[in-house]
Amino acid sequence: MYKRQVIASAFQSAGQRCSALRVLFIQTDIADNTLEMLAGAMASLKAGDPRLLCSDLGPVIDNGARTELQKHIDRMHKEATFIASVALEDQCADGSFIPPHVFEIRSLDQLTEEVFGPVLHVIRYSSDQLGAVIQQINDTGYGLTLGIHSRIQAFTETVFRNTIAGNTYINRNMVGAVVGVNPFGGRGLSGTGPKAGGPNYLLRYSGPLMQPDTQPEPQYAWSIKRNPQPHPEQSLVTNAAAAMAKWQATAVNRRLEIIGKCQTVFASQLAVIAREKLGQPTQLPGPTGEDNKLSLHGRGLMVLIVRQQDSLIEAQKQIVAALLCGIPIHRTNAATFILAGILGGFAGCLLAASVGVLSPLLTLPLTVKGLIVTVIGGLGSIRGAIIAGFAVGAAEGIFLLVRGVNERDIYVFLLLFLFLVLRPNGLFGTTINRD
C-alpha cells in the first residue's frame, strides 16, 4: 500500500504535477526494507505512449525540460546514492522521455531548486531527529503539499501541526485533489489565500458594491525600493518568525482572552466570527472512509504600514484581526528600543546600588556603551533590549562589588537579580510572545 502511494505521488504524470512528491523522508529503522520494495515496484513500471493503456509513464513536457532533468540526474549519480530507475524501451527514443530515478541524499541542502520531473530523493532520519526534519522542511519556505504515512496518530498530528503546508495528505497519495473535496492551495512561497475548489474561493472574485461617484480613488503614496544589502531589521523578522509558531499553537479562546485585555471593543466584535471560522475546521464531503477537513491559518509574517494620516482605530482593527488569525505583531520603534535599553541598564545599576555600594550615575557612560553594542547586535525586540541593558548594568555592578565589597553583599545582589528576572511575571517569564 505504502509503496504504491509513493510511486503514484512521485511518478504519475511523469512527475510534472505541482503537488508531486520530490523528497521522501524515511525513518532509519525501516529504510532498507522500504527502498528494496520501492526498487521492486519501479521494475514493473513501463514508460511509453500515454495513449496506450499499457503505459504507466509518459514523456515530460518538452526537450528543454528533459535536458535539465538529465543534467540533474547526472549530478545525482556523482553526489548521491543511486537506488533504482525505470528502463526505457526503444519506442521512447523519439519523445521527450526521462526515466524515473530514485536517489538517496544526505540532506535537503543538496537540492538548490525544485526538480520538476520524475526524480525522487530519499533522506534517512532517526526518530530523535524528527524536529530537525520538520525544521528542514519549513526552512525551504515552500509549502504546497505534504504527505504523511503512519499508523501512529500522535506522530501524524505532530508533523501536521508543526509543518507549513497548504495541503496535507495522511495515509494516501498526495496528488489528484478533487474540487469540493480537497481544496487546493499552498502556503509561504507556494502561495496563500482562498484555495481553488473550496468554499471560500468565490469570495476572492467578489467585493463590496459601491456607487461610482462615491468610490474612493486609490492612494498609494509610497514605493518600496529593493535593497539587496542586509537590513538592520532582519533580526526582527527572525524573532517574529520564531514567535509565530508558538502564537499559532495558542487556542482561539486563549487568543481572544489575551487580546481582550488590550482591546476589548474589537475583540468582542470579532469573537463570534473567530470562534466559528478559526476554532474548528470545516468538514468537507468525501468518499466513504476518507476524512477531509479545511482549516484556516494566518498567512505568516506581515508588515503593517501606518502613515501619519491613517486612522489609529483602523490600524488597531488590523492588528486585532491579524492576532486572532495567528499572525504575531512585532512593533518596531527605534526610539522606544533605545529608551528600553537605557532603562534596562539604569535598572541594573539601581539594583547594584540597592546593596549600598554603587551610584547609578557613576557607570551610566559604560552602560550607554554597552547599549550601543546591544543595538548594533540587533537583538530585535524591546524586551531583548531591556534584558541586554539590564545585564550590562548588572555586570558593571557585579564588577564593582567583587572589587570592593564582601562576599555576603555579592550573594544579596545575585539573589535580587535572579528574583527580578526569573519570577513568574518577570522578563523571562512573560507569556505573551510578541513585542
C-alpha positions as CSV (number, residue, x, y, z in Angstrom):
1,M,0.0,0.0,0.0
2,Y,2.7,2.5,1.1
3,K,4.9,1.9,-1.9
4,R,2.0,2.3,-4.4
5,Q,1.3,5.7,-2.8
6,V,4.9,6.7,-3.2
7,I,5.1,5.6,-6.8
8,A,1.8,7.4,-7.7
9,S,2.9,10.6,-5.9
10,A,6.4,10.8,-7.4
11,F,5.9,9.5,-10.9
12,Q,2.3,9.9,-12.0
13,S,2.1,12.4,-14.9
14,A,5.9,12.0,-15.3
15,G,6.4,13.7,-12.0
16,Q,5.3,17.0,-13.6
17,R,2.5,17.9,-11.2
18,C,3.0,20.8,-8.8
19,S,1.9,18.5,-6.0
20,A,4.2,15.7,-6.9
21,L,6.5,14.0,-4.3
22,R,10.1,15.3,-4.6
23,V,11.6,14.3,-1.3
24,L,10.8,11.2,0.8
25,F,11.9,11.1,4.5
26,I,12.2,7.5,5.8
27,Q,12.9,6.5,9.3
28,T,16.2,4.6,9.5
29,D,14.6,1.6,11.1
30,I,12.6,0.7,8.0
31,A,14.7,2.4,5.3
32,D,16.4,-0.6,3.8
33,N,13.3,-2.7,3.5
34,T,11.3,0.2,2.1
35,L,13.9,1.1,-0.5
36,E,14.1,-2.6,-1.6
37,M,10.3,-2.7,-2.1
38,L,10.4,0.6,-3.9
39,A,13.0,-0.6,-6.3
40,G,11.0,-3.7,-7.0
41,A,7.8,-1.7,-7.7
42,M,9.7,0.5,-10.1
43,A,10.9,-2.6,-12.1
44,S,7.3,-3.2,-13.0
45,L,6.7,0.2,-14.5
46,K,6.6,0.8,-18.2
47,A,7.2,4.1,-19.9
48,G,5.7,4.7,-23.3
49,D,2.9,6.3,-25.4
50,P,0.4,7.8,-22.9
51,R,-2.4,6.9,-25.3
52,L,-1.8,3.2,-24.7
53,L,-3.3,1.5,-21.7
54,C,-0.2,-0.5,-21.1
55,S,1.9,2.7,-20.5
56,D,2.4,3.7,-16.9
57,L,4.5,6.8,-17.6
58,G,4.5,9.3,-20.4
59,P,7.1,11.9,-21.5
60,V,7.9,15.2,-19.9
61,I,6.6,18.4,-21.4
62,D,9.4,19.2,-23.9
63,N,13.0,18.5,-24.8
64,G,14.2,21.5,-22.8
65,A,12.7,20.0,-19.6
66,R,14.3,16.6,-20.5
67,T,17.7,18.3,-20.9
68,E,17.5,20.0,-17.5
69,L,16.3,16.8,-15.8
70,Q,19.1,14.8,-17.3
71,K,21.7,17.3,-16.0
72,H,20.3,16.8,-12.5
73,I,20.3,13.1,-12.8
74,D,23.9,13.1,-14.0
75,R,24.8,15.3,-11.0
76,M,23.0,13.0,-8.6
77,H,24.9,10.0,-9.9
78,K,28.1,11.8,-8.7
79,E,26.8,13.3,-5.4
80,A,24.1,10.9,-4.2
81,T,23.5,7.1,-3.8
82,F,21.6,5.6,-6.7
83,I,18.7,3.4,-5.7
84,A,16.7,2.5,-8.8
85,S,15.4,3.7,-12.2
86,V,13.0,2.6,-14.9
87,A,14.4,1.3,-18.1
88,L,13.2,3.0,-21.3
89,E,12.2,0.9,-24.3
90,D,13.2,1.7,-27.8
91,Q,9.9,3.4,-28.6
92,C,10.8,6.1,-26.1
93,A,13.8,7.3,-28.2
94,D,11.8,9.7,-30.3
95,G,9.9,11.5,-27.5
96,S,10.9,13.7,-24.6
97,F,11.0,10.8,-22.2
98,I,13.1,10.8,-19.0
99,P,13.5,7.6,-17.0
100,P,12.2,7.9,-13.4
101,H,15.0,7.8,-10.8
102,V,15.4,7.4,-7.1
103,F,18.4,8.7,-5.3
104,E,19.4,8.8,-1.6
105,I,20.8,12.1,-0.5
106,R,22.2,13.4,2.8
107,S,20.0,16.4,3.4
108,L,17.8,19.0,1.6
109,D,20.8,21.3,1.2
110,Q,21.8,19.2,-1.8
111,L,18.7,20.4,-3.6
112,T,19.0,24.1,-4.6
113,E,15.8,24.3,-6.7
114,E,12.8,22.2,-7.5
115,V,13.4,19.3,-9.8
116,F,10.2,19.3,-11.8
117,G,10.1,15.7,-13.1
118,P,10.2,12.0,-12.2
119,V,13.1,12.1,-9.8
120,L,12.6,11.1,-6.2
121,H,15.1,12.0,-3.5
122,V,15.2,9.9,-0.3
123,I,16.6,11.1,3.1
124,R,17.0,8.8,6.1
125,Y,16.4,10.1,9.6
126,S,16.3,8.6,13.1
127,S,13.3,9.0,15.4
128,D,15.1,11.6,17.6
129,Q,15.7,13.8,14.6
130,L,12.0,14.4,13.8
131,G,12.2,18.0,15.0
132,A,15.2,18.7,12.8
133,V,13.4,17.1,9.8
134,I,10.4,19.4,10.3
135,Q,12.7,22.4,10.6
136,Q,14.5,21.5,7.3
137,I,11.1,21.3,5.6
138,N,9.9,24.6,6.9
139,D,13.2,26.3,6.2
140,T,12.7,25.8,2.5
141,G,9.9,28.4,2.6
142,Y,7.8,26.3,0.3
143,G,4.6,24.6,1.4
144,L,2.3,23.2,-1.2
145,T,1.7,19.6,-0.4
146,L,2.9,17.3,2.4
147,G,2.2,13.5,2.7
148,I,2.4,11.6,6.0
149,H,2.2,7.8,6.3
150,S,2.0,6.4,9.8
151,R,-0.3,4.2,11.9
152,I,0.6,6.3,15.0
153,Q,-1.9,9.2,15.3
154,A,0.3,11.2,17.7
155,F,3.1,11.1,15.0
156,T,0.8,12.4,12.2
157,E,-0.6,15.1,14.5
158,T,2.9,16.3,15.5
159,V,4.1,16.5,11.8
160,F,0.8,18.2,10.7
161,R,0.7,20.8,13.4
162,N,4.4,21.8,13.0
163,T,4.9,21.9,9.3
164,I,3.9,24.7,6.9
165,A,1.9,23.1,4.0
166,G,-1.3,24.1,2.2
167,N,-2.5,20.6,1.7
168,T,-1.6,17.7,4.0
169,Y,-2.5,14.1,3.0
170,I,-2.4,11.4,5.6
171,N,-2.1,7.7,4.5
172,R,-2.9,8.3,0.9
173,N,-1.1,9.7,-2.2
174,M,-0.6,13.4,-2.4
175,V,-1.7,14.2,-6.0
176,G,-5.1,14.5,-7.6
177,A,-7.0,17.0,-5.4
178,V,-10.8,16.9,-6.1
179,V,-12.9,20.0,-6.3
180,G,-15.1,20.4,-3.3
181,V,-13.3,17.6,-1.5
182,N,-9.7,18.6,-1.4
183,P,-9.5,22.5,-1.8
184,F,-6.0,23.1,-3.3
185,G,-3.6,25.8,-2.4
186,G,-0.2,26.5,-0.8
187,R,1.4,28.4,2.0
188,G,4.5,30.5,2.2
189,L,6.4,30.8,-1.1
190,S,3.8,28.3,-2.6
191,G,1.0,30.9,-2.4
192,T,-1.6,32.0,0.1
193,G,-5.3,32.9,0.1
194,P,-8.5,31.0,-0.6
195,K,-8.0,27.6,-2.0
196,A,-9.1,26.6,-5.5
197,G,-12.1,24.3,-5.4
198,G,-13.0,25.3,-1.8
199,P,-15.9,27.1,-0.1
200,N,-14.0,30.4,0.2
201,Y,-12.8,30.6,-3.4
202,L,-15.7,32.6,-4.9
203,L,-15.1,35.3,-2.3
204,R,-11.7,36.0,-4.0
205,Y,-13.6,37.3,-7.0
206,S,-16.1,39.4,-5.1
207,G,-16.0,42.8,-3.4
208,P,-18.3,45.4,-1.8
209,L,-20.7,47.1,-4.2
210,M,-20.0,50.9,-4.3
211,Q,-21.6,53.7,-6.3
212,P,-19.2,55.0,-9.0
213,D,-19.4,58.6,-7.6
214,T,-18.6,57.5,-4.1
215,Q,-15.8,55.1,-4.9
216,P,-12.6,56.5,-3.4
217,E,-9.5,57.0,-5.5
218,P,-6.7,54.5,-4.7
219,Q,-3.9,56.2,-2.9
220,Y,-0.5,54.6,-3.0
221,A,1.7,57.3,-1.7
222,W,4.9,55.3,-1.3
223,S,7.1,52.9,-3.2
224,I,9.3,50.2,-1.9
225,K,12.8,50.0,-3.3
226,R,14.6,46.7,-3.2
227,N,17.8,46.8,-1.1
228,P,20.0,43.7,-1.6
229,Q,22.1,44.6,1.4
230,P,21.2,43.0,4.8
231,H,18.9,45.3,6.7
232,P,19.2,46.0,10.5
233,E,15.6,45.0,10.9
234,Q,16.3,41.5,9.6
235,S,16.6,40.2,13.2
236,L,13.1,41.5,13.9
237,V,11.7,39.2,11.2
238,T,13.6,36.3,12.6
239,N,12.2,36.8,16.0
240,A,8.7,37.3,14.7
241,A,9.0,34.0,12.7
242,A,10.0,32.2,15.9
243,A,7.1,33.8,17.8
244,M,4.6,32.8,15.1
245,A,4.9,29.1,15.7
246,K,4.1,29.5,19.4
247,W,1.3,32.0,18.8
248,Q,-0.4,29.9,16.2
249,A,-0.4,27.0,18.6
250,T,-2.4,29.1,21.0
251,A,-6.1,28.2,21.1
252,V,-8.5,30.7,19.7
253,N,-10.2,31.2,23.0
254,R,-6.9,32.0,24.6
255,R,-6.0,34.5,21.9
256,L,-9.3,36.2,22.5
257,E,-8.6,36.3,26.2
258,I,-5.2,37.9,25.7
259,I,-6.3,40.4,23.1
260,G,-9.3,41.3,25.1
261,K,-7.1,42.6,27.9
262,C,-5.7,45.2,25.5
263,Q,-8.6,46.0,23.1
264,T,-12.0,44.9,24.4
265,V,-14.2,46.5,21.7
266,F,-12.9,45.0,18.5
267,A,-12.0,41.6,20.1
268,S,-15.6,41.2,21.4
269,Q,-17.0,42.1,18.0
270,L,-14.8,39.5,16.2
271,A,-15.2,36.8,18.9
272,V,-18.1,35.0,17.3
273,I,-16.6,35.1,13.8
274,A,-13.2,34.0,15.1
275,R,-14.7,31.0,17.0
276,E,-16.8,30.0,14.0
277,K,-14.0,30.3,11.4
278,L,-10.9,29.6,13.3
279,G,-12.0,27.4,16.3
280,Q,-12.9,24.3,14.4
281,P,-12.1,23.1,10.9
282,T,-14.8,22.8,8.2
283,Q,-15.8,19.3,7.5
284,L,-15.9,18.6,3.7
285,P,-17.6,15.8,1.8
286,G,-15.6,12.8,0.5
287,P,-15.7,9.1,-0.2
288,T,-16.5,6.6,2.5
289,G,-13.6,6.1,4.9
290,E,-11.9,9.4,4.0
291,D,-11.9,12.4,6.3
292,N,-11.4,15.8,4.7
293,K,-11.2,19.0,6.7
294,L,-10.4,22.6,5.8
295,S,-8.9,24.8,8.5
296,L,-7.9,28.5,8.3
297,H,-4.4,29.7,9.4
298,G,-2.6,33.0,9.4
299,R,-0.7,33.8,6.2
300,G,2.6,34.3,8.1
301,L,4.7,37.4,8.8
302,M,3.0,40.6,7.6
303,V,4.0,44.2,7.6
304,L,1.5,46.8,8.7
305,I,2.4,50.3,7.4
306,V,0.6,53.0,9.4
307,R,1.0,56.5,7.9
308,Q,0.6,59.7,9.9
309,Q,-2.7,60.5,8.2
310,D,-4.1,57.0,8.7
311,S,-6.7,56.3,11.4
312,L,-5.3,54.7,14.6
313,I,-8.6,52.9,15.1
314,E,-8.4,51.2,11.7
315,A,-4.8,50.2,12.4
316,Q,-5.9,48.7,15.7
317,K,-8.6,46.7,13.9
318,Q,-5.9,45.3,11.5
319,I,-3.7,44.3,14.5
320,V,-6.5,42.6,16.3
321,A,-7.6,40.7,13.2
322,A,-4.1,39.6,12.5
323,L,-3.5,38.4,16.0
324,L,-6.8,36.4,16.0
325,C,-5.7,34.7,12.8
326,G,-2.4,33.6,14.4
327,I,-0.1,36.3,13.0
328,P,2.3,37.8,15.5
329,I,2.6,41.5,15.6
330,H,6.1,42.9,16.0
331,R,6.3,46.6,16.7
332,T,9.4,48.4,15.6
333,N,10.3,51.8,17.0
334,A,13.9,52.9,17.3
335,A,13.3,55.5,20.0
336,T,11.4,53.0,22.2
337,F,14.1,50.3,21.6
338,I,16.9,52.6,22.7
339,L,14.9,54.0,25.6
340,A,14.2,50.5,26.8
341,G,17.8,49.6,26.7
342,I,18.8,52.7,28.6
343,L,16.1,52.0,31.3
344,G,17.3,48.4,31.4
345,G,20.9,49.4,32.0
346,F,19.8,52.0,34.5
347,A,17.7,49.4,36.4
348,G,20.8,47.2,36.6
349,C,22.7,50.0,38.1
350,L,19.9,50.7,40.6
351,L,19.9,47.0,41.6
352,A,23.6,47.1,42.3
353,A,23.1,50.4,44.2
354,S,20.4,48.7,46.4
355,V,23.2,46.9,48.3
356,G,24.7,50.3,49.1
357,V,27.9,50.4,47.1
358,L,27.2,51.9,43.8
359,S,25.7,55.2,42.5
360,P,23.9,54.7,39.1
361,L,25.4,57.8,37.6
362,L,28.9,56.5,38.1
363,T,28.5,53.8,35.5
364,L,26.0,55.3,33.1
365,P,28.5,56.1,30.4
366,L,29.7,52.5,30.3
367,T,26.1,51.3,30.3
368,V,25.4,53.5,27.3
369,K,28.4,52.0,25.5
370,G,27.1,48.5,26.3
371,L,23.7,49.6,25.0
372,I,25.2,50.7,21.7
373,V,26.7,47.2,21.3
374,T,23.3,45.7,22.1
375,V,21.5,47.8,19.4
376,I,24.2,47.1,16.8
377,G,24.0,43.4,17.6
378,G,20.3,43.6,16.8
379,L,18.5,41.6,19.5
380,G,15.4,42.7,17.7
381,S,12.9,43.3,20.4
382,I,12.2,45.8,23.1
383,R,12.1,43.0,25.7
384,G,15.5,41.9,24.4
385,A,16.9,45.5,24.8
386,I,15.6,45.7,28.3
387,I,17.2,42.4,29.2
388,A,20.5,43.2,27.5
389,G,20.6,46.7,29.0
390,F,19.9,45.3,32.4
391,A,22.6,42.7,32.0
392,V,25.1,45.4,31.1
393,G,24.3,47.4,34.2
394,A,24.2,44.3,36.4
395,A,27.6,43.2,35.0
396,E,29.1,46.6,36.0
397,G,27.6,46.3,39.4
398,I,29.0,42.8,39.9
399,F,32.4,44.0,38.8
400,L,32.5,46.8,41.4
401,L,31.0,44.6,44.0
402,V,33.7,41.9,43.5
403,R,36.4,44.6,43.5
404,G,35.4,46.3,46.8
405,V,32.7,44.5,48.8
406,N,32.4,41.4,50.9
407,E,31.1,38.1,49.8
408,R,27.7,38.4,51.5
409,D,26.8,41.5,49.5
410,I,27.6,39.7,46.3
411,Y,25.1,37.0,47.1
412,V,22.5,39.6,48.1
413,F,22.9,41.2,44.7
414,L,22.7,38.0,42.8
415,L,19.5,36.9,44.6
416,L,17.8,40.2,43.8
417,F,18.9,39.9,40.2
418,L,17.5,36.3,39.9
419,F,14.3,37.3,41.6
420,L,13.6,40.2,39.2
421,V,14.5,38.2,36.1
422,L,13.1,34.7,36.8
423,R,9.9,35.5,38.8
424,P,6.7,34.3,37.1
425,N,5.9,37.7,35.6
426,G,9.5,38.7,35.2
427,L,11.3,39.4,31.9
428,F,12.0,35.7,31.1
429,G,8.6,34.6,32.5
430,T,6.4,36.7,30.1
431,T,3.7,34.7,28.5
432,I,2.9,37.0,25.6
433,N,5.3,36.1,22.8
434,R,5.4,39.3,20.8
435,D,6.6,42.9,21.3
